[in-house]
Amino acid sequence: MQTTKTIHAVLVALVALIPCLLVAQTPAIDSLTKVLSRLTDLEKKIEVLGELQKLSFNSDLEKSKAYGYQVVSLSKLTGNNLALATAYKDLGVSHIMVSNFDSSWQYYSLAKLEYEKLVQRSGSKDQSKILEGYAGTVSNMGNWYYYQSNMDSATSCLQRAIELSEASGILKAKANSLGTLSFIFMDQLRYDHALEMQLEALKTFEKLGNQDGIARSYQSLGQINCDFLDKCDLALGYYRKSLNLKKGLGNERSMAYVFRLMGDAHQKLMALDSAAFYFESAMQLAEKTGDKRLLADGLSALAMLWGDQGKPYLQRIEIVERLARVAKEAEYDQALCSAYLSLGEIYMEQGDYEKSKTNYELAVPLATQLKNYSFLSVAQFQLYTLYNEHLKDPGRALGALQAYLVSHDSVFNAEKFQAVEDVSTKYETEKKEATIAQQELVLQQQRTRFWFIMGILGLSLAGGAMLFRLTRILRQRNQEKEFLIKEIHHRVKNNLQVLSSLLYLQSKHIKDDAALDAVREGQNRVEAMGLIHQKLYMGDNLAAVEMRDYLHNLGDTLLDAFRLDDNRIKITYHLEPLHLDVDTAIPLGLIINELVTNALKYAFPDGREGVVEISLWKNDAGKLCLKVADNGVGRHGAPELKNSTSFGTSLVQLLSKKLKGAPQVLDTDGYATLIEFENFKEARK
């Protein structure tokens, strides 16, 4: 759940980027509202509405958005493009705070477009505001990608924002972007880099004299030390520095969040009374500022603390139900989903399984909507446990288990896949192993009970009835095994896709052509194997690969890899309907991958058109025959290979030997290879 913590921290940091939020917000809003009612000049109205949009951000998001919409309308009417771009940017922040990611991206994109138009108009008197707004928008788009777990795009946007800030000499966006990069490194468990980014952000804020930024950097340094390095004593020192600065600025909302973090630190240090004090302090400030989302965070923290303290069930239920009410009022779906999960857990501990089921079922659609696969996985597995162990509903238990496996698999694919493949795989593997161990224990207990019952039934039931029941059980087991085998092939395919993605990312940094070709060929080989596992888990027969469909897909994949979608080179197929065992299909697919790759690379130089022919059949002697031919320039006309290792040729020979075949080069126009295999296995259809 560390990712959820860091995302929430970035959201709080994002709110702090909106200027003019710090002192005496309510009087300022009241004064500006009165001024607005008397204004007739449109430009002055735009200016006042823009300030109200920012000032209302913490107290009333809906009002803030309403002011923003008015700024957009009036700015279009007057042609004030800077005010229009700024309103779009702030509307993007407003929408992202309530998890309206599509709307947020739309407004960020509109803001970026307007700022780019303004940047192209050189000599503007507002050039510094334009450049600062442009860099800030790009930085916010990096934050948006971070929430979507797209780490490559997030990092790219944040680095671009830093470049824009440094080029313009306006360093605020740089410091803010460094802060978000720090959270990305924390998710990757690269704490040294995270600390480096935060310290650089701190230096930049100090250089600017930006007290709010300095306070946020101290806060983030505390989070790194407590949440990730277990140095909560050191973290409390950073939190106190941050709190003192925020007190001086009068930013009570941000102070409340630091109180919440100090409560977390004391809870980890087992100073539970102190933790409760800081959580309650955070809640008091949240209520004072009217920030229901922050109040929900405080209630959530206090509810978890009461669970650790062993408070009575009624007290825990009361505070979590209050959390649910506040989250609904604030349209804070993340907190509402957490409340449903907590209520489900409490009612399960009490033995009230129907109420527990109701709350877990309420959590499922919310977690799905939020794309929070961790929450979804917890809810589905707890529903499986309820149906299987307490409510005795095997049908719904199986459905919940299947849904859990799907949501759990989504965690692997969505939890920081783009930029942290190695770290995420390690973390999720450990998590998966713990879950599997728990499931195996449950399944072992079920098997023990099952065989005990079967032994008793065997003494009393007639042979025919016993045979019928046993047949039905075996059929169900086969279905379960088939489902698990499909899951295995699915996981293998996903892991191969991760490897392919790593090779692709590596290729982007390789300058040597020979090394680049080798990496790309390796990527093609991995994709050829991954395609086989995809066909296995998507097909009806888990042991058979239908070669016609597989080879057509492999050919299309290779054409795409070489970017030959202009019909200059075509692949034709002469294939008998063959279903091969996976132990035959994988080496055969790799052989065909190598031969077709060689043809596409060398047979048609200088834009030459041509055809590659793939043929696969069984001859009269019962041998499996493969022929890959092209009508290209042939061996002697092919371009000279520099630094060639002949790895592909060696691989073809080695794999052919495994299948008891020997490659033969045919004397034809172009180039052709024929291989007859003796050691192959057809799968039963």
N, C-alpha and C positions, 0 to 999 in steps of 0.2 A: 504493500500500500504506500511505499515511499513516493511513487509517481504522483499519486493523488495529493500528497502533502506538498510536493514541489509545484504542481500545477496551481494549487490554491495560493501558494506563496507568490507565484508570478502574477496571479490575478490581483493580489493585494498591491504588489509593486506597480502594476499597470494603473491601478486607480490613483496611485500617488503621482503618476506622471501628469495628470490633469492639473493645470495650474489653478491658483486662486481658490484652493479648497481648505486653506489652513486655519484661518482665523475668523471668528464671528460670522459664521455662515448664515444663520437665520436672520439676524438684523440686516445683513447685506442683501439677502434675498428680498426681504420686506421692502427695503429702501428702493432697490432697483425695480421691483414690481410697481411701486407707486410712480417712479420716474417714467417707466414704460407707458403707463396709461396716459401720460400727458404729452408724449412725444409725437410729432408729426413728420419729422425728418427721417426718411427711410434708412439712411446710412447710420444715423445714431441709434435707430431701432435695432438694426442688425448688430451693432456693437453691444447694446444692452442685452439683447436676446442671447448673444454668444456667451456673455458673462453668466447669465442665468442658467444656460445649458450646463456650464461647468460647475457652478455653485450648487445646483440641484442634484448633481451626480451622486453624492453620498446620501442625501436625504430622501430623494424621490426620483427613482430612475425613469418612471413614466413621464413625470413633468420634464425631466431633462431631455428625454427624447422629443417631447412635444415642442419644447423651445428649439431644439435642433431642426425639426421639420419646418418651423417658421423661418429660421435663418436660411435654410435651403431655398424656400419659396421666394423670400425677399431678395436674396443674393442673385438668384437667376433673373429676377425682375430688374435689378439695378446693374447687373453685370459685375458684381463684386466677387471675382473668382477666388480671391484669397479667403474671404469669409466662407464661401461655398466649400472650398477644400477643407478648411478647418472644421466646419460643421459635419462634413462627411466623416472625417477622421474620428471625431468625438462620438458620433452615432455608432461607428464601428465598435468603439470601446463599450458603449452602453449595451449594445446587443450581445457582445461576447460575455459580459458579466452575468447575463441570464441564460447563457449557453445557447443563444440563437446564432449558431456558427455560420449558417448560410447567409443570413442577413448581415452579420458582421463582415463577412468576406466581401459581400456586395458593396458595402459602404467603404471599406478599405480600398477596394479596387477603384471606386469612383474618386476617392480622395487622391490616390496615387496618380490617376490620369490628370486631374486638375492641377496638382502640383507640378507634374512634368510639363504641362503647357506653360505654367508660370515660369518655370526654370528656363525654358527656351526664350522667354522674353527678357533679354538682358537689360540691365540698367534700372530695374524697378527699385523704388525707394524702400519697398518692404522686402528686399532681397534676403536679408538675414532671417526674417520670419518665414519666408518661403522655404529656404534651405532647411531650417530647423523643423518645420512642419513636414517637409518631404522625408527627411531622415527619420523623423518620429513615426511616420506612416509605414515606412519600410520596416522599421523595428517592430511595430505592432503586428505587421503581417508575419514576421518571424515568430512572434508569440502565438499567433493563430495557428501556424503550422505545428508549433510545439504541442498545442492542445490536441491536434489531430494525430500526434505521434509520428509526424513526418519530419524526422530529425535532419535529413539532408537539406530539405527546403528551408527548414527553420534556421539552420546554421548559415546557409547561403544568404538569406535575407538579413540576418543579424550582422554578418560580416560586411554586407553591402551597406547597411546603415552606418557601421563604424567607418567605412571608407568615405561615405558622404559627409559624415561629421568632421573627419580629419581634414578632408579637402576644403571644407567651408570654414573651418576654424570654430565651428559651433559644436562643442563637445558634449552637450547634455545627452543627445541621442546615443552617442558612443558609450557613455557610462551606463545608461539604461540597458543597452544591448549587451554589454559585458555582463551585467547582472543576470540576464536571461541565459546567456551562454553558460554561466556558472551553474544554473539549474540543469541544463542539458548534460554537463559533465557530471553532476551529481547522480543523475539517472544512469549514467554509464559507469558509475562507481569509480570515476577518475577524480578522486577528491583533491589530489595535488593541483590538477588543472582548475578545478572549481575554486579552490582557495586563491589561486593565481589570478583568475578572472575577477573575483570579488575584491581582492586587494588593489588591482589596477583600477577597478571602478571606484573604489574608495579614494584613491589618489586623484582621479579625475574630478570627482565631486569636491574634494578638498581644494583642488586648483581653481575650480569654479566658485568656491565659497558657497556651495549649495548645501545648506544644512539639512534639508529634507533628504537629499540623496545620500549624505554622509550617514544619517540615521538609518536609512534603508540598508546601506552596506553593512553597518554594524549588525543589524538584524539578521541579514543573510549569513554573515560570518558565524553568528550564533547558531543558526539553523544547521549549517554544515557540521559544526563541531558537535552539536547535541544529537541531531537526527541520524547522522551518518558515521560519526567518529566516536560516539559514546563519551564525549567530553562535555558533559552537561554543566559541570562546575565552571569550566572555562566559558561556556556559552552564556551562562548567567551574567558574567561580566560584560560581554558584548551587548546583551539585552538591556542591561542597566544604562549603558552609554547611549544606546538608541532611545530608550525611554526618556532620559533626561533631555535629549535634544528635541524630542517630539513634544514634551511638556512645554519647552520654551517656545515652540512654534504654535502651540495651541491646537494641535491636530489630534483631537480626542478619539476619532475613529481609528487612526493608526496606532494610537496608544493602546486601545482595546486589543488590537491584534497582538501587540507585544506582550500584554498581560496574558493572553492566551498561550503564547509560546513559552513564557516563563512558567505557566502552569504545567505545560507538557514536560518541561525540564525537571521541575520538582517532582512530578509523578514518576519520571524515570529514575530519579534519585531516591524514590520511595518516601519522600517527604509529602505524604498525602494531604495533610492538613494545609500545608502551604500551597499545594497545588489547587485545592478547593478554593482558597482565598483568592488566588490569581484568576481562576476561571470565573468566580463570582464578580471580581472587579471588572473583567472583560465584559461580562453580561450587563453590568450596571452602566458602563459607558456606551455599550451598544444600544441599550434602551434610551439613554439620554440623547444620543444622536439620531435615534429613530432608524438605525441600521438593522433591519430584521435579519438580513443574511448573516451578519456578524453575530447577532444574538443567537441564531440557530447554531453557529459554530461553537459558541460558548456552551449552549445547552448540550450539544453532542459530546463535547469534551467532559462536561460534568457528569453526564449519564455514564460514560465509560469509566470514569473515576469511581462513581458509586458502585459500579459492578465490581471493581477491584477491591473496594472497601467492604463488600458483602452487605450492602444496604438491603433492607426488606424489599421484596418483590413489588409491593404496592407503591413504594416511593420511586423505584426505578421505572415502573410503568407510567406513573404520573409525569415524571420529567420527560420521558421519551414521547409521550402523547402530546405534551406541550411543544416539544421539538417539532413534531409532525404538523401541529397547527401553525406554528410560526413559519415553517418551511413552505407550507401551502400559501400563506399570506404573502410571502416574499417571492413566490414562484421559484423557489430554490430546490430544484428537483434532485440534485445530488444529496442534499441534507435530508430530503423527504425519503429518498430511497434508503439511506442509511438508517433512518428512524424505523422504517418497516422491517429492515433486517434485524435491528435490535429488538423490536417487539416480538418478532418471530422467535428469536433466541430465548428471550425471557419466558414466553408462554410455553416453549418446548421444555425448558427447565422445570416449569411448574407442572407439566403434564397436561396442559390445556392444548391438545394437539389440533383441534379445529381452529382455534384462534391463531395458533402458530402458523397453520397452513394458510389461513386467510391473509396474514401479513406477508408471508413469503410470496404468495401469488400476486399481491399488490406491488411487490418490489420488482417482479420480473419485467412487466412492460416498461417501467420507469428505467431500469438498468439497460434494457434494449434500446430505448429511445436515446439514452445518454451515451450509448456505445461503451458503457463501463462493464467490460467483460469480467472483471474481477468480482464486482457485485453480482452480476448475472450468474457466474459460476457458483458462488456461495449459495444464492437463492435456489438454484436448480438442484444442487447436491443435497441441501437441507430438505427440499421437497421429496427427493428420492428417499432420504432417510425416514421421513415421516410416513410416506406411503408404504415403504417396505417393512419397517420395524414396528410401527405403532398403529397405523390405520389399516394395515393388512389388505392393501389393494395392489396386487402384483402388476396388473395392467398399467395403472398410472405410475407405478414405481419404475417400470421399464421405460415408459415415455419420459419421465423426469430424468432418468439416467442417461438416455440418449440425448436429451436436450442439454444436460450437464456436459457431456463429452463434446458436443458441438461448441458450446460457449467456452469450455475450457480450452479447446483447440484454437478458438478465436483469440484467446489471451496470447498464445504463442505467436499469432500472426499480426496482432495489433499492438502489443506492448513493445514499442520502440523498435520495430523491425528494421526500419530504414538505416539507422546509424549505429545500433548497438547489438548487432547480431550475435557476436561472441559472448558478451556479458549477459544479454537477455537469455540466450540459450542455457548458459550455466545456471542462472537464477531459476528459470522456469523448470529446468530439469530437476533441480533439487526439490522444488515445490511439487512437481509431478510425482517424483519418487515417494515423497511423504504421503501424497494422496493415494497413490497406488497401494502403498503398504497398508493404509487404512482400509481400502476397498478389499484387498486380499484377505484381511482378517475377517471382514464381514462375510465375504463369499465363502471362506473356509468354515465359518460357523454355520452358514446356510447349508453347505454340502454335508456337514456332519449331521445336522438335523434331518436332512433329506434321506440319507442312507439309513438312519435309525428308523424313520417312518417306513421306508421301503422294506426293511427287514421284518417289521411287525406285519405289514400288509402281506408279505410273502407267506406268512404262516396261516393267513385266513382267507386270502383270495384264491379263486380258481386260476388255473394256469392260463386260460384264455384271457381273462380280465387282466391278469398281471402282464401278459405279453402286450396287450393293447396299450396299457398305461406306459409301459417301458418304451414302446415305439413312439408314443407321443412325446415323452421326455427327451428321447434321442433326437427327434426332429427339432424340438425347441433348442437343444444344445447346438445342433448343427447351424441353426439360424444365428445363434449368439456367436458361434465361432466365425461364421461368415462375416458377421458385422465387425468383429474384432480384427479379422484379417484385412478387411477393407480399411479399417482405421490404421493398421500397420502400414499398408501400401500408401495410404494418404499421408501419414507422417513421413515415410521415406521420401515421397515425392516432395513434400514441403522442405525437408532438410536438404535435398538436392537443389531445390530452388534457392534456398539460402546460400548454398555453396556457389551456385551460378551467379547470384547477385554479388557475392564477395569478389568473384573473378572479374565481373563487370566493373565493380568499383575500383579494383586494382588496376585494370587495364587503362582507366582514365588517367593514371599517373605514370604510365610507362612511355618512355620516349623512344626506346630502341625498337625498330620495326620487327626484328626477328623475335624478340621477347614478346612484343604485342601480339604477333601472329600465334605464338605458342599459347599464350593465355587465352586468346579467343578460341583457338581450336579446343583447348581444354574445356572452355565453357560450352562449346557445341557438344562435346562428348558427354558432359554432365547432363545437358538438356536431353540428349538422346536416351540416356538411361532413365531420367525423370519421366519422359514421355511414356515409357513402358509401364512404370508404376501407376501413372495416371490412367492408362488404359485398363489396368488390372482393377483398380478400385472403382472405376466408372462402369466397367463391363458386368455382364451377368455371370461369366465364368471366371472365378478368381485365379484359376491355374492356367488360363490360356490367353495368349495374345493373338488377336486377329490381325495377320500381317498386312493385308491389303490396306486397312484403315490406318494402321500404325505407320506404314511406309509413306503413304500419301501425306500424313501429318509431318513426318520427319523431313520429307522433301520440301514441304512448304516452309518449315522452320529454317532449313538451310538457305533457301532462297531469301527469306527475310533477313537472316544473319548477314548474308553478303549483299543485301539491299538490291536484289535483282527482281524488283517488282514491275519492271518495264517490259516484260515479255521478250527481252533480248535473248534470254536463255530459258528454255523450257525443259521440264522433266516429264518423260512419258513412262508409263508403267505397264508391264506385262506380267501379271501376278496371278498364280493359281490361288484359289481359296484355301489358305492354310492357317491352322491354329497351332501355334508352337508353344511348348513349355517355356516358362520364364528363363530357365537355365540355358536354353538355346536362343531365345529371343534377344537377350541382352548382348552376348558377344556378336550375334549376327547383326544387330542394330548398330553396334560400334564399327563393325567392318564396313557396312554400307555407308555409315557416316563418314568414314575416312575416304572411301573411294569416291563418293559424290563430292566431298569437300575438295579433293585433289582435282577433280574435273572442273568444278566451278572456279578454282583458283588459277589453273594453268592451261586449260584447254582452249580458252576463248580470250586471248589477249587483245588489247587495242580495240575494245568495243565490238569484237566479232560476235555474230549471232550463232546460235547452235542449239543442239538438243542433247540432253543426257537421258539415257535409257536404263531403267532398272527392271530386271527380269528375275523372277523367282518361281521355281517349279520343281517337281519331283520327276526324275527320269525313269525309264523302264527298269533300271537296275535298283530302284528304290533309294537313290541318293538325292539329297537336297541340292539343287543347282542354283547358283547365284551368278548373274552376269550384270556388270555395270559398264556401259559403253557410252562413248561420246563421239561426235563427228567433228571434233576440234582439230587443232593443228598437229596432234600426235606428239609422241615422245620427243622427236628431234626438233619440232617446231615450238615446243613449250619454252617459256622464258627461263633463263639460267637461274638456278636456285643458289642464293648466297647464304652462307652460314646454316645450311640445312643439316639437321641431325638425322634425317630419315626416320624420325620417331614413328610417323604415321605408317610407313611401310613395315617397320618392325612390329608395330602393333597389329597390323593386318595379318602378318605371318604368324605371330604368336596366337592370336585368337583363332585363326584358321586351323592351326595345329591342334588346339583344344577340341575343335569339332571334327578332327581327322580330315582336314582338307588342305589342299595345296593351291595357292594362287597361280593361275596361268595367264600370261599376257597374250592376247590373240592378235594375229596379223590382219588388221582391218584398217579401213580409213578412220583416222582419228586414233582413239585409244580404247581398248576394251580389256576387262579382267574377268576371267571365268574361274569359279571355285566350286568344286563338288565336295559336299560334306557327307561323311559316312556316320559320324557320331552326332545325331540330332534326335530330338524327342518331340513327337507331336502330342498335343494335349487332347484329352477327350472332350468332345463338344457337349 
